[in-house]
Amino acid sequence: MNCGTVLYDKHFQFPDGQTIDKLLIVLCEFGTDHLVLTTTGQQHSKGDTPGCQSGDKFPSYFLPLGSYGFTKDTWVELHDVRELNAAITEQKMSDGTIIVHRGVLPIDLMKSIIDCALQSRFIDEYYLDFLRAFRRTMP
């Protein structure tokens, strides 16, 4: 999967075991796995100025209704980078639990999202180092 691929997981599982349908955005390959960010349509205390919301309690990147094909206001959550295990993802894709939701997001948008994510104080330093190195290789 390419950087910017949007996935729809019908049974995304959180660490506490709760499952929910969730849009995910692929950041990059991570060995055989992928690093992804979750999204939400719930504003809560997030800013609604398009783009990087790094000063929010939990940083996000705001994509307003209609931008890049999103059908509602969407916040890319930048407080938690997640690893998608390749074997599990492949199984979920083959049984239809995960589908590619839309075309790949533009590279300039992904650069902006990654640049914003690199400002997050919540992301594990290991992932930040990896994302910094990946960002330097982007065209």
N, C-alpha and C positions, 0 to 999 in steps of 0.2 A: 504494500500500500504506500502511496505517495504522501508526502507532507501536505496536509490540507484536506485529505480525504475525510468526508463526514460519514460517520457510521450511526445507524440506529440500532440500539440493543434493546430488544423487547423485555429482557430479563437481566438488566445490569444489577450486579450485586455489590452492595456496600460492605465495608468491613464488619458491620454489626449484623450482617445476614439479610437485611432488608433488600428486596428487589423492586425495581421500578423501570419503566421504559425511559431511555435516556439517549440523547444525542451525544456523540463523542467526536472529537476532532483529533486526527492523527498528527502528531508533531514530527516524529521521525522513527526510523528503525532503531532498535536498541538490541543489538545482537540479532537473534532470530525473532525477538518480540518487538512490540511497538510502544512508544510513549504516547499517551493521549491525555487530553483535557476533557472534562465533562462540561456540559452546558446546562443552563436553567432558564426558564421563562419567568421565574419568580424574582421580582425586583428586590424585595425586602429593603435593605438599607444601601443598595448599590446605586451608584450614579447613573444617570441616563443621558450623558453627553456621549455621542458616538466616539468609540475608541477606547484607549487605555484608562482604566479606573484604578490606578495603582495606589491611590490614597485611601481607598475604601477599607473598612474593617477587614473584609476578605477581598483582595484584589480581583478584578475581573476585566474583561474586554467587552464593551457593549456594542452589539450589532442591532440597530433598530429594525423594526418591522419592514420587510421587503428588501432589506439589503442582502446581497449575495444569495437570494432565494429563500431566506428564512421567512416563515409565514407568521411569525410573531416576534416581539422584542425578545432578544436572546443575549444572555450574558455568558461568555466563556469564562469558566471558573479557573482562576489562576493560583489558587491556594493549595492545589493538590494535583501533582502530576501522577498519573497512574501507568503501570505497566500492563499491557495486554499480552497475556501468554499466547504464543503463536498456536500451540496445539488446541487450546480451548477456543480461541478465536476461530480457527479453521473449522472445528466441530460445530460451533454456533452458526457459522456462515453456511455450512452444508445443510443444517437442519432448519435454516431460515430464521433463527433467533436474532442474528445480526445480519443486517442488510446495508449495502452502500446506499446512503440516503440521497445523495445528490452528487453532482460533479465535484471535482477537486476545487477547493478555494484558491483564489489567486495567490501567487507567491509573494507579492508585495503585502497582502493582508497577513499572510502567515509570518512574514518577517516582523511585522508590527506586533502581532500577537506574541511571538517569541520574545521580542524586545521588552514587551510589557511584562511577560512572565518572569524574565530575568531580574525584574525589580522586586519580585515577591519574596517576602521574608519567611513565608510558610513552606516553600519548596525545599526539600532536602538538598543539601549542598552537593551531594553526589550527582543528582539529576541536573542541578544548575550548571555544574562543570561540564557535563555531557552536552547540555543545550547550548552553552557558550561555544563549545568546540563545533557543534553542528551548525550553529548560526554563522560562524566564520566561513563555512564551506558553501553557504547558500549563494546562488547566482545574484 
